[in-house]
Amino acid sequence: MPRIEFYVLSSSDADGRLRAACQLALKAWGAGLPVFVRGSDETQCAELDEMLWSFKAERFVPHDLHQDAPLSPVVLGIDEVPSADQGVLINLGSSLSPHVERFSRIIEIVNQQPELLSACRENFRTYRQRGYDPQRVEL
């Protein structure tokens, strides 16, 4: 059963949410885990792709879009089936991934945008209804 954590940011800044996803992807990849970052749409995946190239000048995060290289250490996608099992899912989508069981750890990144807060609260309830024990982490 995957470990599920909701990382809660104190601001409503959308870029802060993407930066948090980049930092968490770097950390998980650095720990040797495969990472799937689930964006809300293709535009957000493209933004993440750009940000991963530049957010840490001293450290490169090897990443690709799922359609380009599904076996990259860090994969950016939406609802594609992950190529690596038991990795980390960083969910930026507003709903649960259809592939929850394929991951050992799931991180939902929440900021203070009202629509996102509402969607993440619903995700939290859904995880509980499915028998998971999601945890809240303040950033």
C-alpha positions in Angstrom: 0.0 0.0 0.0 1.5 3.3 -1.0 2.5 6.0 1.5 0.4 9.1 0.7 1.4 12.7 1.8 -0.2 16.0 1.1 2.5 18.7 1.0 0.7 22.0 1.9 2.2 25.3 0.7 1.3 28.5 2.5 0.9 30.6 -0.7 -1.4 30.4 -3.7 1.5 30.9 -6.1 1.2 28.3 -9.0 5.0 28.6 -9.8 5.8 27.8 -6.1 3.8 24.5 -6.6 5.9 23.7 -9.7 9.2 24.5 -7.9 8.1 22.2 -5.0 7.5 19.4 -7.5 10.9 20.0 -9.0 12.6 19.9 -5.6 10.8 16.7 -4.6 11.6 15.1 -7.9 15.3 15.9 -7.4 15.2 14.5 -3.9 13.4 11.3 -4.9 15.7 10.7 -7.9 18.7 11.4 -5.7 17.5 8.6 -3.4 17.5 6.3 -6.4 13.7 6.1 -6.9 11.9 6.3 -10.2 9.7 9.4 -10.3 6.5 10.2 -12.3 5.3 13.8 -12.1 1.7 13.9 -13.1 0.8 17.3 -14.6 -2.8 18.6 -14.9 -2.4 19.0 -18.7 0.2 19.2 -21.5 0.9 22.9 -20.9 1.8 22.3 -17.2 4.0 19.3 -18.3 5.9 21.6 -20.7 6.3 24.2 -17.9 7.7 21.5 -15.6 10.0 20.3 -18.4 11.4 23.9 -18.8 11.7 24.4 -15.0 13.6 21.1 -14.4 16.3 22.4 -16.8 16.9 25.5 -14.9 15.7 25.4 -11.3 19.0 24.2 -9.8 22.0 25.5 -11.7 24.4 23.2 -9.9 22.4 20.0 -10.4 20.8 18.4 -13.4 17.6 16.4 -13.0 17.4 13.7 -15.8 13.8 13.9 -17.1 11.7 13.5 -20.2 8.1 13.7 -21.3 6.5 10.2 -21.1 5.9 10.2 -24.9 9.6 10.9 -25.5 11.3 8.5 -23.1 9.0 6.6 -20.6 12.0 5.0 -18.9 13.7 8.3 -17.9 14.6 8.6 -14.2 12.0 11.4 -13.9 9.0 11.2 -16.2 6.5 13.9 -16.9 3.1 12.9 -18.0 -0.6 13.0 -17.3 -2.4 9.7 -17.1 0.0 7.4 -18.9 0.8 4.1 -17.3 4.2 4.5 -15.6 7.0 2.3 -17.0 8.6 1.8 -13.6 6.7 0.3 -10.6 7.1 1.2 -7.0 8.4 4.7 -7.5 7.2 8.1 -6.5 4.2 9.8 -7.9 4.1 13.6 -7.6 0.6 14.5 -8.4 -0.2 18.0 -9.7 -3.5 16.9 -11.2 -6.7 17.8 -9.5 -7.9 14.2 -9.3 -6.3 10.9 -8.2 -4.1 9.1 -10.7 -5.7 6.0 -12.2 -2.4 4.2 -11.4 -2.2 4.8 -7.6 -1.4 1.1 -6.9 1.7 1.2 -9.1 3.6 3.6 -6.7 5.2 3.1 -3.3 4.8 6.8 -2.4 2.4 9.5 -3.6 2.9 13.2 -3.0 0.1 15.6 -3.6 1.2 19.2 -3.6 -1.5 21.7 -2.4 -1.3 25.4 -2.4 -3.9 27.9 -1.2 -5.8 28.4 -4.5 -9.5 27.8 -3.5 -10.3 25.5 -6.4 -7.2 23.4 -5.8 -7.8 23.3 -2.0 -11.3 21.9 -2.7 -10.1 19.3 -5.2 -7.3 18.2 -2.8 -9.7 17.9 0.1 -11.8 15.6 -2.1 -8.7 13.6 -3.0 -7.8 13.2 0.7 -11.3 11.9 1.4 -11.2 9.5 -1.5 -7.9 8.1 -0.4 -9.4 7.5 3.1 -12.5 5.9 1.6 -10.2 3.5 -0.3 -8.5 2.5 2.9 -5.3 4.6 2.7 -4.0 6.7 5.5 -3.0 10.0 3.9 -0.8 12.4 5.9 -0.5 16.2 5.9 2.9 17.8 5.7 3.3 21.6 6.1 6.0 23.2 3.9 
